Amino acid sequence: MEWTRRRVVGTTAAVAAIAGCLGEDGSGSDNPDSSDGANASAESDGGSDGADESNETTERNASAALEEVDLEDHTGKEEVTITVDPEGGGFEPAAFEIDPETLLVWQWKGSSTEPYPIDIPERCIWDQEVDEETVEDRSSGDEFDRLFTVPGAYRYGSRDADGEEFTGGFRVVKSGENDDE
C-alpha cells in the first residue's frame, strides 16, 4: 500500500477520534478490544471503479490498517500532541503507539470537526457515543484531549470544511507489547 499525504493524514485523524476512550469517567463496555487498524483515508470516492470492497473494509478496520503502516513509538510518554491540519494533510502523527493512561491532545491548525470514532475497542466509550454526524466543529487554535486506558487498536476520523474525511489511528499497548520489539 502506497502512503500518500492524505492517507497519512487520514490515519492520524482516526487516531484522534479514538482518543475519546476515557478511563476517567468509568464508562465502557465489558467486551475486550475489537478494533483493528488505523491508517487508511476514507477520502476515496467510495464508488470508484475497480475499488476493492476488502480494501475499504481494511481502511475502516483499525487493526488491519495499523498493520500496514509504521507506527511512531510514543510509549513511555504521559502526553502526545496531535496536530490537526486538514489543509496540510490531516493528522500528525498519523499513526502511533502509546501506553495506557496517555493523554492525547489534538491541536487545530485549520478548520474541521472534532475527531470521531471509526473502529475502537468495544470496551471503549467515545465521548457519550459521538459519531461523525454529531461532532462539533473546531477551528485553528482549538484543543481537544482524551485519556486512553483500554488497550487495543483505534481508528478515528474528522471532516474538513468541504466534508472530506481524513483519518488517523493508534494502538494502546500493554507494557512490553510494543510492535517494534
C-alpha positions in Angstrom: 0.0 0.0 0.0 1.4 3.3 -1.0 1.3 6.1 1.6 0.1 9.4 0.3 -0.1 12.5 2.3 -3.9 12.2 2.5 -3.6 8.6 3.7 -1.1 9.6 6.4 -3.3 12.4 7.5 -6.4 10.2 7.4 -4.7 7.7 9.7 -3.8 10.4 12.2 -7.4 11.6 12.2 -8.6 8.2 13.0 -6.2 8.0 15.9 -7.6 11.3 17.4 -11.2 10.2 17.2 -10.4 7.1 19.1 -8.8 9.1 21.8 -12.2 9.6 23.4 -12.0 6.3 25.2 -11.7 7.7 28.7 -11.0 5.7 31.7 -11.7 8.7 34.0 -15.5 8.6 33.7 -15.6 4.9 34.4 -17.7 4.2 31.3 -17.1 1.4 28.9 -18.4 -2.0 27.9 -17.2 -5.3 29.2 -16.0 -6.7 25.9 -12.3 -7.0 25.1 -10.9 -4.8 22.3 -12.4 -5.5 18.9 -10.8 -2.7 16.9 -8.4 -3.2 14.1 -6.2 -0.8 12.1 -5.9 2.9 11.6 -4.2 4.4 8.6 -6.3 4.5 5.6 -8.1 7.6 4.5 -11.7 7.5 3.7 -11.2 10.1 1.1 -11.9 7.7 -1.7 -14.9 8.2 -3.8 -16.5 5.1 -2.2 -17.8 4.1 -5.6 -14.7 4.5 -7.8 -14.4 1.8 -10.4 -12.1 -1.0 -9.5 -12.4 -0.3 -5.8 -12.0 -3.5 -3.8 -14.6 -4.0 -1.0 -12.0 -5.7 1.1 -9.7 -2.7 0.8 -12.5 -0.4 2.0 -13.1 -2.8 4.9 -9.4 -2.7 5.7 -9.4 1.1 5.7 -12.2 1.2 8.3 -10.7 -1.6 10.4 -8.3 -0.3 13.0 -6.1 -3.4 13.4 -5.8 -4.1 9.7 -5.0 -0.5 8.9 -2.4 -0.3 11.6 -0.7 -3.5 10.3 0.0 -1.7 7.0 1.9 1.3 8.5 4.9 2.1 10.5 3.7 3.3 13.9 5.6 6.1 15.7 6.6 4.9 19.1 5.2 7.3 21.8 5.2 4.7 24.6 6.6 6.0 27.8 5.1 9.4 27.3 2.5 10.9 29.6 1.1 13.2 26.8 1.2 13.1 23.0 0.2 16.1 20.9 -1.6 15.6 17.5 -1.7 18.4 15.0 -4.9 18.6 13.1 -4.3 20.4 9.8 -6.9 19.4 7.2 -5.4 21.6 4.5 -1.9 20.3 5.3 -2.7 16.6 5.2 -4.7 15.7 8.3 -3.2 14.4 11.5 0.4 14.5 12.5 1.4 12.0 13.7 -1.0 9.9 11.6 -0.3 6.5 13.3 1.4 5.7 16.6 1.6 3.6 19.7 1.0 4.7 23.3 0.8 3.2 26.8 -2.5 3.1 28.7 -3.1 6.3 30.7 -1.5 8.5 27.9 -3.3 11.8 27.3 -3.8 12.6 23.6 -4.1 16.3 22.8 -5.4 17.4 19.4 -4.4 21.0 18.3 -6.0 22.6 15.3 -4.1 24.4 12.6 -7.2 24.7 10.4 -11.0 24.1 10.5 -12.5 20.6 10.8 -14.7 18.6 13.0 -13.7 17.1 16.3 -12.3 13.5 15.9 -14.9 10.8 15.9 -14.6 7.0 16.3 -14.5 4.7 13.3 -13.3 1.5 14.9 -12.4 1.3 18.5 -12.2 -1.4 21.2 -15.7 -2.5 22.4 -14.8 -1.6 26.0 -14.2 2.0 25.0 -16.9 4.6 25.1 -16.2 7.6 22.8 -17.4 10.8 24.4 -21.1 9.8 25.0 -21.5 7.9 21.8 -20.3 10.7 19.5 -20.2 9.9 15.8 -19.3 11.7 12.5 -22.8 13.3 12.4 -22.8 14.7 15.9 -19.3 16.1 16.4 -18.6 19.8 16.9 -16.7 22.0 14.5 -13.2 23.2 15.5 -11.0 25.9 14.2 -7.4 27.0 14.3 -6.1 27.3 17.8 -8.6 25.0 19.4 -7.6 22.0 21.5 -9.3 18.7 22.4 -7.9 16.0 24.7 -8.7 12.4 25.7 -7.2 9.9 28.1 -7.0 6.4 26.8 -6.9 3.4 29.1 -8.3 0.5 27.1 -5.6 -1.5 25.2 -6.3 -2.1 21.5 -6.3 -0.6 18.0 -8.1 2.7 17.4 -9.2 4.3 14.1 -10.8 7.8 14.1 -11.8 10.4 11.6 -12.5 14.1 11.1 -14.1 16.1 8.3 -12.7 19.2 6.8 -14.7 22.3 5.8 -15.6 20.6 2.4 -16.9 17.5 4.2 -13.9 15.4 3.1 -13.0 12.7 5.7 -9.4 12.2 6.9 -8.4 9.5 9.3 -5.8 8.5 11.8 -5.0 5.6 14.1 -3.1 4.5 17.1 -2.6 1.5 19.3 -2.7 1.5 23.1 -0.3 -1.2 24.1 0.2 -3.0 27.4 3.7 -2.8 28.8 6.1 -5.0 26.8 3.8 -5.3 23.7 5.5 -2.7 21.5 5.4 -3.9 17.8 9.0 -2.7 17.3 10.4 -5.2 19.8 
